[in-house]
Amino acid sequence: MGNSLQDQLLKAGLVSKQQAKQLRAAKRKKRRQQASKTEREIAQRARQAAAQKAARDRALNRQREEAARRRAEAHELRQLIHQHRIARADGEIAFYFQDGKTLKHLYVNAEQRRAIAQGKLAVVRQDQCYELLPAEIAARIRKRRPELILVLHQETHKAAASEEDPYAEYSVPDDLMW
């Protein structure tokens, strides 16, 4: 019984040597085709996995580049504010302004308060503190991150006043306290 069916058929004379060779060759060919088919499937899966990994890597790189760009922009704005801030050491008048839903205040002198009211100075948030900046610098910051500008009054022109306004010819004093 150690003989295979093919050997038994060959001994019995039902199959010739030529036919047995052809059957073995066909069997081998079929096994190779199946092996190459599975190899092709494995290679296809590997290519798909590599493409997916490359796509994930590109997305991750874009996220990292965007985060680095935001950090660089924040650092640049922080430096801009730090270089152009106006000292408030001698401030004795409280200037109140709104930051989100809370009411905050800065101590400024009378000249600084007048400049804020005229739109020449602006109040800017830097991290956890507030700074005074010239309006030109605040306008540059507003282009990049408008949420940092808390107070920047636009200069009012008398020509822009409505003709129907009965109080247009009266000016409001800058030092008016409510």
Secondary structure as UniProt FT lines:
FT   HELIX           5..12
FT   HELIX           17..84
FT   TURN            89..90
FT   STRAND          93..99
FT   TURN            100..101
FT   STRAND          102..108
FT   HELIX           110..118
FT   STRAND          121..126
FT   TURN            127..128
FT   STRAND          129..134
FT   HELIX           135..144
FT   HELIX           146..148
FT   STRAND          149..151
FT   HELIX           158..160
FT   TURN            163..164
FT   TURN            166..169
FT   TURN            174..175
//
